[in-house]
């Protein structure tokens, strides 16, 4: 299980220290942004994942984000993952400023 925190205002993503080597290397090389992480999502799942994130940011579904999708790590391995997160808002409760969550690997295909 990996924990993730996305500072929406700065577009900066922090991953927990237990990230596997291929993902950690990609994260360090490509940059710690939402767009960089979205690049890891399988092309067939990318639009769906982005729409779920945008839905959470628009306050739909109680700001909850829960989605199952595939990622492709740099060595070409396809991993199924389940992400669950929540959007946090500014003090006025209106503007989304942070998303926190967990990602769990649920399967693998070479």
N, C-alpha and C positions, 0 to 999 in steps of 0.2 A: 504494500500500500504506500502510495506517495501522497504527501500533502502539497497543496499548491495555493499560492496567494497571488492574485493579480491586482496590482494597484492600477485601477482603470485610468485615473487622472494622469499618471506618469507613463502608462502603458509598460509597466515593468512587472515581470513574472518571477516569483521566487519559488523554487521547488525544494522539497525536503532533501536532506543529505543522503538519503538511501536510494536515490535515483540510480538505475543501472548505468554502467559505463557508456554504452552507445548513445543513450539519451542524454547523459550528462555532457558528453563530448559535443553532440549536436547543439545542445542548449548553450554551451560556452562559445562555440564557433559561430553560430548563427545569430546569437543575441537572445536576450531574455524578454521577448515581446509576445503579445497575443498572436500576432501574425506569424511569427516564427514557429510557435507551437502548432498553429493551424496547418502549417506546411507538413507536419508529421502525420496528419489525419489522412487516411486513405482517400484518394480523389472521389470515389463514389459516395463517401460519407461526409465529405467536407461541408457541403451546403447545408445538410441537415444539422450538423454540429453547430455551425455558425448561426443558423436560425434559432436553435434552442438557446444559445447564449444570448442572442439579441432579444428573444422573448423574455428571458429572465431579467435583462436590463430594462425592459419596458414595464416591469412590475407585474407581468402576467404570471399566473400560477404561483402567486405568493412569493415571488422573487426566487423560487427554487429552480435549480438546474440539475437535471438527472438525465443522462444519456449513455447509451451503449454504442460503441463504434470501434472501428479498426484504426490502428496506427501502423505506419511502416517505418521501422527503425533504419538507420543508415546502411546496415548490412543486408537489407532487403527482407528481413523477417517481418511478418505481419502478426501483430498482437491485437487481440480483442481486449478492450478495456471498458470499464464502467466508471463514469465520473458522476459525482454527486457534490453539489456546491450550493452556496447561497450568496446572494448579492447584499452588500451592506451599503447604506446610504449616508449622505452627509447629515449633519446635525439637524437640519430642517426636514430631513426625511424624504427629500425629493430627488436629489441627484445621486445616481449610483457612483460610488467612489472605490469600491473594493469587492472582489469576489473571492471567497475562500472555499476550499473543497478538498476532496480526496479522490484519488484515482486508483482503481484496483484492476490488476490484470485478471481477466477471466478466461483466457485461452490463447493459443499460439498456433500459427500455421507457417511452415517454412516455405 
